[in-house]
Amino acid sequence: MYIVTLLEELGMAGLENANATPSAPSASARQGWSSSLGFVLAAAGSAIGLGNLWGLTYRVALGGGTAFLVLYLVAVVVLGFPLLLAELALGRHTRRSPMLATVAVGGPAWQPLGWLFPLSSALILGYYAVITGWVGRALLAVLQGHVPTDQASADAFFLTLSGGWAEAVAYGLVLVLTAAVVATGVQQGIERLSRWSMPTLLVLLIGLVLWSASLAEAPARYEEVLLQWRWSDWLDPRILRQAFSQAFFSLGLGSGAMVAYASHLESRDPLPRQAAIITALDTAVGLLAVFIVVPLMSAGAVGHHGGAGAVGTLFVAIPLGFASLGSAGPLLMAAFFFLASIAAVTSAVSLLEVPVAVVMDRLGWGRAVTTWSTVAVVALLGLPALLSTDLLMASHDLFGGVVLIGSGLLLSLLMGWVAPQQLSEDLCQLPSPLLRVLLLTLRWLAPLLLGGVLALSCVEIVQPKISFWL
């Protein structure tokens, strides 16, 4: 009943405020970032998540090599950066929560897109908290000396993490920790977390890269995995879809998190420069993770996922690689999982901020009450993923893939066709040629690419089910 009532109240409030003045700051935007650096670190923390630390490596190692990496970088530049800039501009221009930001620039007809932001963020956080709990338990297990030494023990290691009452406890603790940060506020909670966590993450990453690249087998593994060259890869729809999906997901686009964070910005903040730094940091972390993990992963381990797709690789192939290093393995593995924990929590915080900002904006509730009420709903939404790894992966494919890409497609149409004037006003510091290129990208290139990736994603999800029934 609580969820139904909340949705009804949000819908009524959204309709009542559809024609509100866009320049008026929302309730959730009253507190701004203390500095441009604080915002950049928080936004980078939102984008840098578990997908950067193993998703990119997993996809590179499965096949594609050079073609995948080049297509991924192209996707980041021609698709990721323009859409990130559009999301930031939407949030700063309206100074509203993600749900009403779309209504403020596009009218009531765009309210469905506004609904997608908090709903998708809550549903993604539900299963993301389960995986984050696994990461925390993996770190604790390594610190206690439980390190897998062969394939059988690695499979058992993952099964231990993803089952039992301790999994539910870890899930609850992750959501409590996430809510505690968000409830504290923008500056004292989200920004403070980002100011120490992002530098720590980068230092750990660079240290692990220097160590990993020094391994005797590293050059051969880099050549084997990263320098694969097959002309057929460049036209492979699967590789193309994975490259663009990875670029889109790794930047945290489509969830409304960037809109929510940007709603706390002042008009003087240099959005293009901030977007460029966020994109560069996010991409760099993904590439650094590739250079860390590739020398550790044997060809047999890649793709052996213990029933959980790419997620299982994080808890099977990577631990096996560290375990093969002898006495240094446990310490390095602990550093890696500590790094993964930081990335997971900063992303979880941004996902929770989206529905919290919406409820605060529309119902006028206080931040603490809103946060704890919202996280209780998220905990219920995540129960299917907690109870079934298959449902977790299905949720990831649907909400972390199809829904996010669909949101990005609608956002590009909104900012490119419906609200180009608002976009131009907010990015007036851009040179005219670059602004024209941005508008052309949002109007034509982004919808074309995202439409194709969305279609391929839907086919990939539906095709196995059709084959099963046939």
NUZAMI-578051 format. One record per residue (C-alpha): residue in three letters; x, y, z. Coordinates in steps of 0.02 Angstrom, whole numbers, padded with zeros to 5 digits, always signed. Example, Ala and Ser with C-alpha at 12.3 -4.5 7.8 and 13.67 -1.06 7.14 Angstrom:
<tortis>
ALA+00615-00225+00390
SER+00684-00053+00357
</tortis>
This chain:
<tortis>
MET+00000+00000+00000
TYR+00143+00119+00039
ILE+00218+00098-00134
VAL+00050+00124-00220
THR+00012+00280-00118
LEU+00185+00350-00149
LEU+00170+00324-00337
GLU-00002+00406-00340
GLU+00062+00557-00244
LEU+00213+00574-00357
GLY+00104+00565-00512
MET-00017+00696-00447
ALA+00125+00811-00396
GLY+00209+00790-00564
LEU+00051+00839-00659
GLU+00018+00987-00545
ASN+00195+01053-00572
ALA+00213+01015-00757
ASN+00201+01198-00801
ALA+00305+01263-00656
THR+00439+01392-00691
PRO+00599+01302-00745
SER+00711+01429-00661
ALA+00647+01392-00486
PRO+00763+01274-00392
SER+00692+01112-00331
ALA+00685+01061-00150
SER+00820+00932-00183
ALA+00935+01061-00264
ARG+00942+01189-00122
GLN+01112+01129-00066
GLY+01246+01141-00198
TRP+01417+01064-00216
SER+01552+01152-00117
SER+01665+01160-00270
SER+01680+01107-00451
LEU+01806+00974-00398
GLY+01681+00901-00275
PHE+01552+00883-00412
VAL+01674+00806-00536
LEU+01734+00678-00409
ALA+01555+00634-00360
ALA+01499+00619-00542
ALA+01653+00515-00584
GLY+01614+00405-00434
SER+01438+00383-00501
ALA+01503+00329-00671
ILE+01647+00221-00607
GLY+01570+00061-00543
LEU+01594-00126-00547
GLY+01562-00127-00734
ASN+01724-00031-00760
LEU+01827-00151-00655
TRP+01775-00313-00735
GLY+01643-00284-00869
LEU+01761-00207-00996
THR+01897-00337-00962
TYR+01773-00479-00976
ARG+01709-00418-01144
VAL+01884-00387-01212
ALA+01944-00560-01159
LEU+01794-00650-01232
GLY+01840-00591-01405
GLY+01856-00440-01514
GLY+02024-00379-01452
THR+02078-00225-01549
ALA+01910-00207-01637
PHE+01814-00205-01473
LEU+01930-00080-01389
VAL+01929+00039-01538
LEU+01740+00028-01556
TYR+01721+00056-01369
LEU+01828+00213-01374
VAL+01735+00276-01527
ALA+01571+00248-01436
VAL+01633+00344-01285
VAL+01680+00494-01393
VAL+01536+00500-01518
LEU+01396+00437-01405
GLY+01444+00438-01222
PHE+01515+00614-01207
PRO+01373+00703-01300
LEU+01239+00613-01199
LEU+01331+00646-01036
LEU+01338+00831-01081
ALA+01152+00829-01124
GLU+01108+00750-00956
LEU+01214+00875-00861
ALA+01138+01020-00957
LEU+00961+00957-00922
GLY+00994+00946-00736
ARG+01081+01114-00719
HIS+00960+01208-00830
THR+00803+01151-00738
ARG+00878+01128-00563
ARG+00747+00995-00538
SER+00745+00812-00495
PRO+00761+00693-00644
MET+00574+00657-00653
LEU+00519+00839-00672
ALA+00671+00898-00769
THR+00602+00817-00926
VAL+00431+00897-00898
ALA+00509+01067-00869
VAL+00590+01071-01042
GLY+00475+00958-01142
GLY+00303+00973-01062
PRO+00188+00840-00988
ALA+00209+00727-01140
TRP+00386+00689-01080
GLN+00335+00635-00906
PRO+00354+00448-00950
LEU+00540+00477-00977
GLY+00546+00563-00809
TRP+00466+00411-00729
LEU+00596+00296-00808
PHE+00737+00382-00715
PRO+00687+00345-00534
LEU+00607+00177-00574
SER+00758+00110-00669
SER+00879+00177-00538
ALA+00783+00093-00397
LEU+00771-00072-00491
ILE+00956-00068-00539
LEU+01007-00028-00361
GLY+00905-00177-00301
TYR+01015-00303-00392
TYR+01173-00197-00385
ALA+01166-00202-00195
VAL+01168-00392-00204
ILE+01328-00391-00307
THR+01404-00258-00195
GLY+01368-00371-00047
TRP+01463-00511-00134
VAL+01612-00395-00158
GLY+01613-00349+00026
ARG+01602-00531+00078
ALA+01742-00576-00044
LEU+01853-00443+00035
LEU+01813-00509+00209
ALA+01846-00689+00156
VAL+02016-00644+00082
LEU+02065-00548+00238
GLN+02020-00704+00338
GLY+02134-00810+00229
HIS+02001-00897+00122
VAL+02082-00890-00050
PRO+02032-01010-00191
THR+02177-01108-00264
ASP+02097-01206-00406
GLN+01942-01205-00515
ALA+01837-01310-00396
SER+01879-01203-00245
ALA+01848-01044-00348
ASP+01674-01107-00395
ALA+01642-01149-00214
PHE+01707-00976-00164
PHE+01577-00893-00276
LEU+01436-01007-00219
THR+01477-00965-00039
LEU+01468-00779-00076
SER+01304-00791-00171
GLY+01202-00893-00048
GLY+01153-00918+00132
TRP+01092-00800+00267
ALA+01256-00702+00263
GLU+01213-00645+00086
ALA+01052-00566+00150
VAL+01146-00481+00293
ALA+01275-00410+00171
TYR+01134-00350+00057
GLY+01052-00259+00201
LEU+01215-00182+00259
VAL+01254-00116+00085
LEU+01085-00030+00074
VAL+01103+00041+00251
LEU+01277+00110+00210
THR+01214+00184+00046
ALA+01065+00264+00132
ALA+01174+00334+00272
VAL+01281+00427+00144
VAL+01133+00495+00046
ALA+01036+00544+00203
THR+01183+00649+00263
GLY+01166+00766+00115
VAL+01252+00823-00043
GLN+01405+00905+00033
GLN+01424+00811+00197
GLY+01376+00642+00127
ILE+01398+00616-00061
GLU+01537+00743-00090
ARG+01635+00697+00066
LEU+01631+00512+00018
SER+01692+00554-00159
ARG+01833+00667-00100
TRP+01924+00525-00012
SER+01861+00374-00110
MET+01906+00431-00286
PRO+02089+00475-00248
THR+02105+00312-00151
LEU+02032+00214-00297
LEU+02149+00295-00423
VAL+02304+00266-00314
LEU+02258+00083-00292
LEU+02225+00064-00478
ILE+02391+00139-00530
GLY+02485+00034-00403
LEU+02402-00127-00463
VAL+02433-00082-00645
LEU+02619-00055-00615
TRP+02630-00220-00524
SER+02527-00318-00651
ALA+02621-00249-00801
SER+02785-00305-00719
LEU+02734-00489-00722
ALA+02839-00596-00837
GLU+02688-00658-00937
ALA+02607-00485-00952
PRO+02674-00438-01127
ALA+02618-00603-01201
ARG+02446-00591-01121
TYR+02424-00411-01180
GLU+02470-00462-01356
GLU+02357-00615-01351
VAL+02203-00526-01284
LEU+02217-00343-01335
LEU+02301-00356-01505
GLN+02187-00485-01584
TRP+02149-00429-01761
ARG+02016-00512-01867
TRP+01930-00411-02003
SER+01766-00502-01966
ASP+01763-00427-01791
TRP+01735-00253-01859
LEU+01569-00305-01934
ASP+01515-00424-01796
PRO+01347-00361-01726
ARG+01383-00440-01558
ILE+01549-00350-01536
LEU+01473-00187-01598
ARG+01327-00201-01475
GLN+01440-00246-01329
ALA+01560-00102-01365
PHE+01421+00028-01370
SER+01328-00048-01224
GLN+01487-00048-01119
ALA+01521+00134-01161
PHE+01343+00183-01117
PHE+01331+00082-00956
SER+01505+00124-00891
LEU+01467+00311-00899
GLY+01308+00287-00798
LEU+01198+00361-00933
GLY+01009+00340-00940
SER+00980+00317-00753
GLY+00955+00502-00713
ALA+01101+00505-00591
MET+01193+00638-00691
VAL+01035+00742-00703
ALA+01013+00731-00513
TYR+01195+00778-00478
ALA+01194+00921-00604
SER+01036+00995-00527
HIS+01148+01052-00383
LEU+01266+01148-00498
GLU+01276+01336-00519
SER+01259+01419-00690
ARG+01443+01470-00690
ASP+01508+01291-00684
PRO+01598+01244-00847
LEU+01495+01094-00902
PRO+01594+01044-01058
ARG+01757+01038-00962
GLN+01676+00944-00817
ALA+01596+00819-00936
ALA+01762+00792-01023
ILE+01851+00758-00858
ILE+01715+00637-00801
THR+01722+00545-00967
ALA+01912+00536-00963
LEU+01917+00472-00783
ASP+01785+00341-00815
THR+01868+00278-00974
ALA+02041+00279-00894
VAL+01981+00173-00748
GLY+01907+00045-00867
LEU+02067+00035-00969
LEU+02176+00025-00813
ALA+02069-00119-00752
VAL+02100-00208-00917
PHE+02288-00192-00893
ILE+02273-00257-00715
VAL+02164-00408-00747
VAL+02217-00471-00920
PRO+02386-00542-00861
LEU+02296-00635-00721
MET+02159-00719-00821
SER+02197-00881-00910
ALA+02106-00921-01071
GLY+02015-01062-00982
ALA+01958-00952-00839
VAL+01883-00818-00951
GLY+01703-00863-00981
HIS+01697-00989-00838
HIS+01567-00898-00739
GLY+01488-01016-00617
GLY+01313-00979-00679
ALA+01317-00790-00661
GLY+01383-00726-00826
ALA+01510-00586-00819
VAL+01471-00560-00635
GLY+01539-00731-00593
THR+01703-00690-00678
LEU+01735-00560-00544
PHE+01727-00696-00411
VAL+01800-00846-00506
ALA+01928-00801-00640
ILE+02002-00648-00554
PRO+02028-00732-00383
LEU+02110-00880-00471
GLY+02229-00762-00559
PHE+02281-00679-00396
ALA+02296-00847-00308
SER+02423-00903-00438
LEU+02545-00769-00378
GLY+02597-00859-00220
SER+02618-00766-00056
ALA+02582-00595-00135
GLY+02416-00654-00204
PRO+02304-00632-00050
LEU+02367-00456-00015
LEU+02344-00401-00195
MET+02174-00485-00203
ALA+02120-00391-00047
ALA+02176-00227-00126
PHE+02076-00266-00283
PHE+01916-00308-00189
PHE+01937-00154-00078
LEU+01951-00052-00237
ALA+01796-00138-00307
SER+01702-00101-00145
ILE+01739+00085-00162
ALA+01680+00089-00342
ALA+01523-00009-00299
VAL+01471+00103-00154
THR+01496+00268-00248
SER+01388+00204-00391
ALA+01255+00139-00271
VAL+01247+00310-00188
SER+01211+00395-00354
LEU+01076+00268-00397
LEU+00987+00299-00232
GLU+01001+00488-00250
VAL+00889+00484-00405
PRO+00726+00421-00323
VAL+00768+00517-00163
ALA+00783+00680-00261
VAL+00618+00644-00350
VAL+00521+00613-00189
MET+00598+00765-00103
ASP+00562+00874-00253
ARG+00381+00824-00271
LEU+00321+00786-00095
GLY+00429+00906+00002
TRP+00489+00774+00124
GLY+00651+00795+00221
ARG+00807+00709+00155
ALA+00827+00586+00299
VAL+00645+00527+00298
THR+00645+00516+00109
THR+00807+00418+00101
TRP+00760+00285+00229
SER+00585+00265+00158
THR+00653+00248-00019
VAL+00788+00123+00028
ALA+00654+00015+00111
VAL+00562+00008-00055
VAL+00724-00031-00148
ALA+00759-00174-00027
LEU+00593-00252-00074
LEU+00623-00226-00260
GLY+00792-00314-00246
LEU+00726-00471-00160
PRO+00704-00571-00323
ALA+00888-00539-00368
LEU+00939-00586-00192
LEU+00845-00751-00201
SER+00898-00801-00377
THR+01058-00770-00474
ASP+00963-00803-00636
LEU+00840-00665-00593
LEU+00986-00552-00549
MET+01062-00576-00721
ALA+00892-00554-00804
SER+00870-00390-00709
HIS+01042-00334-00765
ASP+01003-00372-00947
LEU+00833-00286-00940
PHE+00854-00137-00824
GLY+01043-00113-00838
GLY+01037-00137-01026
VAL+00875-00116-01122
VAL+00792+00012-01007
LEU+00948+00121-00990
ILE+00978+00122-01177
GLY+00794+00162-01207
SER+00806+00308-01084
GLY+00960+00371-01174
LEU+00871+00361-01341
LEU+00724+00463-01276
LEU+00842+00587-01193
SER+00935+00618-01356
LEU+00769+00653-01444
LEU+00713+00769-01304
MET+00870+00874-01299
GLY+00904+00867-01486
TRP+00730+00902-01555
VAL+00616+00966-01417
ALA+00733+01071-01309
PRO+00879+01124-01420
GLN+00856+01306-01367
GLN+00877+01263-01182
LEU+01028+01157-01224
SER+01107+01297-01325
GLU+01075+01424-01187
ASP+01155+01313-01055
LEU+01306+01274-01163
CYS+01329+01448-01235
GLN+01515+01442-01191
LEU+01541+01307-01322
PRO+01607+01369-01490
SER+01467+01374-01620
PRO+01541+01234-01729
LEU+01551+01116-01579
LEU+01375+01159-01525
ARG+01311+01119-01700
VAL+01402+00952-01697
LEU+01325+00913-01527
LEU+01150+00951-01591
LEU+01176+00847-01747
THR+01238+00703-01640
LEU+01087+00710-01523
ARG+00964+00728-01667
TRP+01029+00598-01788
LEU+01181+00497-01739
ALA+01134+00452-01560
PRO+00955+00396-01601
LEU+01020+00291-01746
LEU+01157+00206-01645
LEU+01053+00184-01487
GLY+00906+00119-01588
GLY+01017-00012-01668
VAL+01096-00063-01503
LEU+00924-00070-01421
ALA+00858-00183-01559
LEU+01009-00299-01548
SER+00993-00306-01357
CYS+00809-00353-01368
VAL+00847-00489-01496
GLU+00986-00559-01386
ILE+00868-00570-01237
VAL+00718-00640-01331
GLN+00806-00760-01451
PRO+00858-00892-01322
LYS+00681-00897-01254
ILE+00608-00922-01428
SER+00735-01059-01465
PHE+00691-01144-01300
TRP+00506-01150-01340
LEU+00538-01206-01518
</tortis>
